Amino acid sequence: MARVTVEDCVDKVPNRFELVMLAAHRAREISSGAGLTVDRDNDKNPVVALREIAEETQSADELRERLIESNQTQIEVDEPEEDSMALLMGRGEPADKPAEDDLSEEKLLRALMEAQGQG
């Protein structure tokens, strides 16, 4: 039955190496407890994975993305440049120039004394 299933899958994933990689990844997902999208029919996980690909209950593109994500060890995050970060934070000056606090210690003491009527 698996040979017929492989032949059915070649229409969906023309590269047989990629087909094997995707089916193996899906079989590992099934072994880890992922839900089946076709009836098991007493088949083992690799055959079920091939049947899912053949019947298109598992998209080859989605499987490919999950396979890539499972093999990634580092995820790159685009971070804004330092100058842009200062503008995003609401400061008009670049990040290398220290931002002035709105309330320095001296201004805070002065404001407290004025509030108490001692200023």
Secondary structure, DSSP 4 states (H G I P E B T S, - for coil): -HHHHHHHHTTT---HHHHHHHHHHHHHHHHTTPPPSS--TT--HHHHHHHHHHTTSS-HHHHHHHHHHHH-S--------HHHHHHHTT-SS-TTSPPPPSS-HHHHHHHHHHHHT--
